[in-house]
Amino acid sequence: MEKFTQHSGIVAPVDRVNVDTDAIIPKQFLKRIERTGFGQFLFFEWRFQEDGVTPNEDFEMNKPRYQGASILITRANFGCGSSREHAPWAIKDYGFRVIIAPSFADIFYNNCFKNGILPIRLPEEQVEELFQRTAKYEGYQLHVDLENKVIRDDHGLEITFDLEEHRRQYLLLGLDDIGLTLQHEDKIAAYEAKHAERLAYN
């Protein structure tokens, strides 16, 4: 998994609470077994008209000023609903590396770290400030420094954020669950060798 230390990018807003995983990636697109290719279906029922082809011009992410965004800001309880890991797959495949919200559903939050996405929880008033700035400045960008747990913009804003240290290390080192296990490969090999000796002796 790619290491995450710092990231700068355009911010796109999804100004809705309780965005569930079916809204993030609708169930009809869950037939793929690969982790890639889901980005085109992100927020599908919001991004497109009923024909599934014509962009919905009223949806925030379809506005020209947010094209190429890699940082998503949204409201409370993002990622609620079913536990499908396809949701962070779709978010990452679309190009988002950071999601900022007041709160996240627990399973979705955990899955983000497993897929190289940084979910940042901020107080609602700070999230509201980001929404205001995103609307005010064309091509609004944020600079996220995971090493120092700081968010900055180009207009004097600086926000610190909290993150559990073990989760921070996952991203800084680019480790998923398998990578984390392989850090102890020597101990695993020693245990297996000892176990094999015990079986042979018996």
N, C-alpha and C positions, 0 to 999 in steps of 0.2 A: 504494500500500500504506500502511496506517495506521502512523504513527510509534509507536515503542515507546520510552518513556523510563523510566516507573515503572509497576509493576503490583502491586496488592494483591488477594489472593483466597484462597478456601478451598482447602485442600490435599486431594487424593484420592490414596490409595496403590494401586499395582498391584505387589504384592510377588512379582515373578517375574523371573527372569533370562532372557536370550535371547528376549525378546518379539519375534517376527518380524512382518513387514508383513502377512502373511496373517492373523495373529491380530488385528492392528490394524484391518484392513479386508479381510474375506474376498473371494476372487476373484470370487464370484458377483455382487458389487455394483460391479464395475468397468466396467459398460456405459455409465454416464453420462459425458458429455464435459464437463459443467460442473464447476467447482470446488466448488460448493455442493451441499448435500443429502446429504452422506456422513456427517454426524455421527450420524444415527440408526442407522447400521450399525457404529459404533465398537465394537471388542471384541465383536462381535455374538454369536459362539459362546460367549463367557463370560458376557455380560450376560443371555442368554435361555436358557430351556429348549429342548429339542429341537423344540418346536412353533414356535419363532421368535417367540412372542408373550408367553409367561409369563416375567416377570423371574426370573432366578436370584438368590434372596435371599442365597446364600452368596458371591456376587461382591462384592468390596469397594465398587465404585462404585455399587452398587444400594442401599447402606445409606443411610437418611435423613440421617445426619450429614454425608455427602459430597455431597449434592445442591447443585447450583449451583457446584461446584468449577471453578476455572479454572487451578489449578496441579497438575500431576501429578508424583508422585515414584515412581520405579521403580528397578529393579536394573540390573546391568551388561549391556552389549551390546544396548540397546534399539534397535529398528528394524532388526534384522538381516533377512536373507532377500532377497527380490526388491527391485528398486529403485523400485517403484511410488510415484509422487508422490501417489497417492490417500491414502497413509497420513497425511502431514501435513495434507492437505485435510480428512480425517475428524476428526483431532484438533482442528484449528482450528474446524471447523464445529460440533463438539460444545460448544466454549466454552473450550478450554484455550489459554492464551497462553504458559505456561512449562512446561517439562519438566525435571526434575532427576534425574540418574542418575550413576552412576560412569563410565559410558562409553556411547557410541552407535555404531551402524554408520555408516561414513563417508558413504555416499550419503544416508541418512536425515538425518544431521546437517546436511549441506549443504542439503537440501531444506527443512529447517525455516526457515532464514534467508530463503529465497526466498518463503516463505509467511507471514512475520511472526510466527513462533514463536521464542521464545528457549529453546534447549536449553542447560542449565548442567551442566557436569561438575564433580562434587565427589568428594573421597576417600570411600571406602566407609564409613569410620567417621562422617563427617559426614552421609552419606545415612542411615545407620542411626539417628543421633540424630534426624533429621527423621521417620523412621518411628515412633520411640518417642514423639515429641511429638504426632504426628498421632493416634496411638492414645490418648494421655493426655488431650488437650484436645478437648472437643466443639467442632465448627466451627473447628478450628485454621486460622489464617491466616498467610500469609507476605507480606512486603512486599519486592518486588524492585526495586532501584534500579539500572538499567542504566548510568546516567550515572556513578555511582561504583562500580559493580560490587560491590554489597553486598546481602546478604539479611538481613532482620530478622524477628523475630516479636514478639508482644506479651508475651513472658515472659522477656525479657532476652537472647535469642539474637542474635548478629551473626556472619555469615559473609561473608568476601570470596571472590570467585571470579575466575578468569582467563578472558579471552576475547580472541581475536585482534582487533586494533583495526579492521581493515577490516570484519569481521563486525559489530562493535559499531556502526560507522557506518552499515552497511546498515539496521539496525533503528532507530537514532536518527533517521535521515533519512527512514525509510519507503521505502527503495529496493529494488526487485527488479532483476533483470538488465536489463530494459528501461529502468527509471528510471535505472539507473547509466549505461547507454549514452547516454541523452538528456542527461545532464549535460555531455556533450561534443558536443552538437548543433551548436554553432557551428563546431567543428573538422571535423565530418563534412560539414557544408554547404560549407565552404571547400574541402575535398578533392574533393567531388563537382563543384564548380564548376570547379576546376582541371583535373580529369579530363575534363570535358565540353569545355573549351577545347582540350585536347590532342587529343581525338578530332576536333574540328572542324578543327584545323590540319592534321591528317594526311589 
